């Protein structure tokens, strides 16, 4: 889809569809009022008949509205004017695109970004509109022989400028370009997550990283098994033992900032399929374990997005990737392995494999002398129990970093919630036979998983995002969400604007 920003009066625009808002119970916004005036009260007559009440997200298509230049006029309900917050605005925009999808319109002009939303500026509204437009048009048809053609025909979207001065329009244009890059990164993360696991293997993820590197002139390194053996990555390789697919450790480096500026390191869990290993998962919904590489997908999507934006920041993505399979050579409960850090781990449950590949990747991250390290992982079912499918779990050894990420989550409307990382929980990881166990029991499972990871992050500022409940949807709408690409990109954008606080 092509996006642009334009100044103009709605009644004078030649378009397949003009989109305007109406508050409940029928109060017209200024653009809707301008259309109504040009149409000599036509919209008022429609509202007076009770055909449209303005409830948030509701829509009504009007054809051949007199006195206007457009083919269609789409009325979008905004709800009550006093209650227009983030969620309602996003519901309104979703409703608008769902309404457009039901028409034959190939282009449209939206007059919705000038609607006041509490504590939000035009740039935020533009960003959300672009991202939600892409979300509405996203289809994963790569593996189908017959493509569903019932989706939206919309190919061009014009956003009405909410201010006429040059500086404001320039800021809105910048927001549009950044939002488009973010939406492209989200789509990449979705595509990788939605691919079948026999296609999206560790080698495939490595090829995707190489492609991104070529497209944006980045540096990429792919470590093979022999390389990881030399580095002593016994935890990562233990998970890979049961699979015939070779494990990889991918490093993708974006150097857009100053040469001496230390990088932000993003570490993404890349289990391309998780059977649970010898601690085999139940058969029900095991197909969804192809999404266990969504952390890796979010890292690739984020780096592709910031490279497209040309952000002035240094970022390194590290992706440990393998399958977790119950082969004849698979790791067994009770095995003890030695991680790259030299610490030994008793594997009590082979289905707690994500933390095993991450711990070696976190140790590997030290070589970049990072400002901060953030790992992203579909790590624990306990996080789904705690936070459902709304917020990602956030744990950190640094309060300031945690606050930065929480602020980014709010700005991006990609929610996260911080959980405690107290030393009291470390007691659950005690082992009689190794430095630590890889699980700490059912209680506080998300926290003890992060406690495990924290033992490999003592030399830098670190945060952990558990996206087990937010990386994909189940049921009728089954598919990857692309989260937390919006959160991560906003975090990096903010750090670029505010400067490097911890060089």
N, C-alpha and C positions, 0 to 999 in steps of 0.2 A: 504494500500500500504506500502511496505517495502522500506526504504530509506537507502543508504549508500554512503560513499565517498571512492574513489579509485584513486590511481595514475596509470598511464599507457598511452601507445601510442594508439591512436584510431585504427590504422590499424591492431593492434595485438589483439584486444578485440573480444572475442567470445560472441556475443549478438544477441538477436532478432532484435535489431535496434540500430544503432549509430546515434546520433544527432549532427550535426555540423552547424556552421553559415556561411553565405555568405553575404557580404556587397553589396550594390547597387553600380555599375551595374554589379556585378559579381566578386568582389574581395574576395578571399578566406581568411578565418581566418587561423592561424597556424594549428589547428586540421584538418580543411578541406583541407589545403594544403598537410598535411601528407597523408591523404587518397587519394588525387589526385596523389601524387607521387607514392604511392604503386600501384595505379591502372593505372599507366603510362599515365596520362593525360585524363583519362576517364571523370572526372568531367568537365574539361576544354572543352571537346568536347560537353558535354550536354549543358553547358552554351553558347558555341559558336553557337549553333543551335537556341538560343532564347527561350528555354523551361522554363527558370527560370531567373528572373531579380534581385532577392534579395530584393524586396520591403518588408518593415517591416511586419513580421507576416505571410508572404506567405511561403508555403512549397512545396517540391517535394520529392516523395519517389522513391528511386532507388533500384532495386533488383539485387542480385548476382553481386555486384561490383567486378571486377577482382582484385586479389592481396590483398583482405581483408578477415577477418575472420567472419564478421557479415552477417546476413541474409538480412538485409535491411540497407540502408543509407538514413537518412532523412535530406535534406537540408532545413535550415530555414533562411528566409530573415531577415536581420538586418537593412535594410534601409541604409541611408548614414552614413558613419563612423563618420563624424563630428557632427552628431545630435543625438547621442545615449544618451538619458536621461532616467529618471525613467519611464515615461509613455511608451516610445518606448520599453524599455527593458521588461516591463510587457506585452506589446502587443506581443512581440517576444515570450516570454515564453508561453503565452496563445495559440499563433499560433502553437507552437511546440506540445503542448499537444492535441490540436484539430487535428493536423496532425497525431499524434500517435494513437488517438482514431479511426481513419479511417483505421488503419492497424490491423492486427491480432497479433501484438507484445504483448507478456506478460511481457517482460522485456526490458529495454532500458538503454543506457548510454549516458548522456548528456555532451557535451563539450561546454557549453555556459557560465559557471560562470567565465571563464577567460576573457570574453569580457569586455573591459574598459567601465565603465559607469560613467559619471561625478559625482564626490563627493560621490561615493559609493564603498565600499570595498567588498571583497569576501563573508564576513558573511551576508551582506545585500542581495547579489544576491542569495546566498543559501537559505536564509529565504524566499525570494519572490518565488523562484522556488518551494520549498516544499509546501508553502501555495497555490500557483496557481495549483500545481499538484492535491492537495486534492480538490480544488474548481472544477476543471475539472471533477473529478471522483465522485463528490457528486450527489447522487440521493435520493429523498425522496419517498420511495416505501412502507413505513410501512402500509399504509391504502389501498393498492391495492391488489386484489386477483390474478391479472396477472402482473408479473413484466416485464418491458421492458428490454430486453436483448441486445439492440442495442448499449449500452454504451461501454466505453473503456474496453479492456481486460487486460490493463496494471496492473501488480501486484507488480513489482519490479523496482525500479528506482535507478540507480547508478549515482552520480554526480562526474565528473572528478575533482580531486584536482587541484586548480589553482596555488598551490605552493608546492614544494617538501620538504621544511624544516619542522621539527617536530613541532615547535611552531605554524606555520601557519595551518598545518593540524589539530592540536588540537583545534585551534580556530574555524576552519570550522566545525569540529565534534560537538563542543558545539553549534554553530549556528544551525546546522541541528537538534539537539535534542530539542532545544528551539522552533524552527519553527514547528516541529512535534507536540509539546504540544500545541502551539498556534492554529494550524490547527484543532486539536481535540477539543479545546475550541470553535472555530468558528463553527464546525459541531454540537456541542451540542446546541449552541445558535440557529442555523438554525433549528435543529430538533424541539426544543421547540416552535419556532415561527411558523413553518409549520404545527404543529399538529392542528387538528380540535378543535374548542373551547369547544365542548362538552366533549372532552378528556382532554385537557390542561386547567384544572380548577385551582383555588387557592389551593385546596387540592393536585392536581397533582404536582404543582410546589413545594409544601412543601415536597412531597415524593421524588422528584428529589434532593432537597437539602439534605435530610436525606441520600439518596444513595451516593451522593458525599462525605458527611461526613464520612460514613462507609468506602468507598473505600480509602479515604486518611487520615483517623483518625483525623477528624476535629470536632469541637464542633458545634452543631446545636441546635437552639431553635425555636419553633413555638408557637407564641402567638395566642390564640383563642379569640373569641369575648368578653368573660367575662374578659379576661386579658386586652384587649384593653380598655374596659369600665373602669376598675379600674385605668388605666393610663390616662384616660380622652381624648382618641383619638377620639374626636367628629367629626373631619373632615373626617378621614378615614372611620369611621363607617357610616357617612351620605351617602357616595357614595355606601356603601354595602347594604343600606336599601331596595333597590328594587329587590335584587337578592335572590334566594333561596340557592345559593352557599355560604357557610360560608366564610367570609373574614379571611385572615391569615396575620400575620407579621412574616416574616422569618429572622432569624439572622444566618449566616454561618461564623464561625470564623476560620481563618488560622493564626496560631502563629508560623511562621518560623524564626522570628528575635529574637533579644535579649528580655529577659523578661520585662525589664523596658522600652522598646521602644514603644512609642505610635503608634497605628495602623493607616493605611490609611483606611477610610471607604468609601465603594461604595454603593450607594443607587439606586436601580433599580425599576422603575415604572412597576407594575405588573397587569395592567388591562387586564384580560384574554379575555374579550370581551367588547367592548364599543359601545353600541347602542346610546349613547348620553343621556340616561335617559329620563326624561320628555321633555327635549330639544332635541327631537329625530332627529337623522341624516337622510339624504336622503337615499333611498333604494339602489341607485347605488353604487356598490363597498363596501357596508357595510360589506361584508364577510371579507374584508381585515382588519377589526377592531379586528380580532383575533391577529394581529401583535402588538396590543397596550401593549403587555407584553414583547416586545423585549428589553426594558431596563433591566427588571428582567433577561431575558435570557442571556444578555451580562454579567451581574454580575456573574451568575452561571458559564458561560463558562470561564470567566476570572479566577475565583477562582479555577476551575478544572484545568486550564492550569498552573497556578503558583504552585499549589500543586504537579502537575506532574513534574514540573521543580525543585521543592524543593527550591524555592527562599528564601533567607534569609531576610524576611520582614514580618511584621505583617499586615494582611488585614482582615477587617470585611465587609461582604456583608449583607446589610439590604434590604429586599424586602417586601414592602407593596403590598398585592395582593387581588383583588376582581373583580367581574363583575360590570358593570354599566348598570343597567336594568331599564325599566319603569314600575315597579310593583306598586301595590296598595299602598304600603308603601314607595314608592320612594321619595327621596328629591325633593322639588318643587322650582322653581325659586321664590326668595323672602324669602326663609328660612334662618335663621341665626343659625350658629353652633359655638361651642366653641372648638378650637383646643387644643392639648396637652400642647401647650405653654401658654394657657390661653387667647390668642387673639381670638376675635370673627370675624366671616367671614359671610358676606351676599352673598348667592349663587344666582347670577343673571342669571347664565347659568349652567345647570347641565352637559353640555358637556365639561365644563372646570373642569373635575373631577380629572385629573392626579395631578394637583397641590395640590388638597385637600388631597389625600393620601400621597403625598410626604412631605407635610409640617409636618405631624405628625411623619413620619419616620425621617425627618431631626431633629426634636426635640428629638426623641428617640436616635439619634446618639450621642448626647452630653454625654451620660453615659459612652461612651468608651474613653472620653478625647482624641479625634482624633488629629493626626498631621494635616490632611486635610480631607475634605469630598468632594466627587464628586458624583453628582446624574446624572443618565442617563435615559432619558425619550423620548418617542415618544409624545412630548408635544403639539406642535402647528402646524397647517396647514400653519401658517404665515411663519414658517421657510422654508417650501418647496417653498413658493413664493419667499422668499429672496435668498435662496441658491440652490434651485433645489435639484437634487439627487446626487450632487457631494460631498459637504462638510457638515459636521455636524455643528450645531451652538454651539458656546462656549461663555459663560458669566461667570464672576467671580468677587468676591470681593477682589481678591488678584492678583496683576500683575505678581508676580514671579510664582505662581501656574499656571496662564494662560499661561505663556511662556513655562513652563515645558510641559504642555499638547500639546501646538502647536508644540514644538520640537518633542515630541513623535509621533504626527500625521504625521509629515514629515518623520521621520525615518521609521515608519511603513507603509507609503504610504496609510494612512487612514485619508484623509484630514478633517480638522476642520478650522473654521474661527471665529474669535472673534468679537462679537457685543458689543456695549456699555451697561453699566449698571449704568447710571447716575441717580442722585436723581430727576432730572427733570421729569423722566418718572413715578416716584412713585405717582405723583399727579393724574394720571389716575385711581388709585385704590381706590380713596376716596369713602366712603359710608356715607349716611345720617343716617344709622341705625346700623352700626357695625364698628369695627375697620378698616375693609377693605372690598372691594368687591373682588370676585374671578375672575373678568375680568376687563379689562381696555379699552374696545372698540376695534375697528378694527385696528386702527393705532398702529404700532409697537407692534403687538401682541406677538411676540416671546420675546421681551424685557420686556414687562409688566408682562408676565408670570414668567420670571426670577426675576423681581422685587418683585413679590409676594413671591416667594421662599426665596429671600434674607432676608425677615423679620423674618425668622425662623433659620437664620444661623449666628447671630451676635456674637456667642461665639467661632467661629472657622474659619479657612481658608476654603473657599468653592468655588467650580466651578460646573457649570451646563452644560451638553451636551444635546442639543436638537437633537434627531436622527430621527425626523419625516420624513425627506426626504431620509435617508440613511439606515434605518433598514430593508427595504424590497423593492422588485421590483414589479411592476404591469405588466399587459398585458401578452404577450406570455411567458415571463421569470418570471412570478409571483413566488415569494418565498423570504424567509428571506435571508439576506446577511451575517449575523453574525457580522456585525459592531455594535459597535466599539471595539470588543474584541482585534483586533490588536493594536489599539491605547492604550487601557488600560493596556494590558500586557507589551507593550514597556515602558510605563510610569513607571510601577512597576519595570521592569528590570533595567531601568536607575537609579531609586532611590536606588536600591540595590547596583549597582556598585559605585555610587557616594557617598553613605552614607546618613545618615539622617540629613538633613540640618535644620530641625525644630523639635527637639525632644519634 
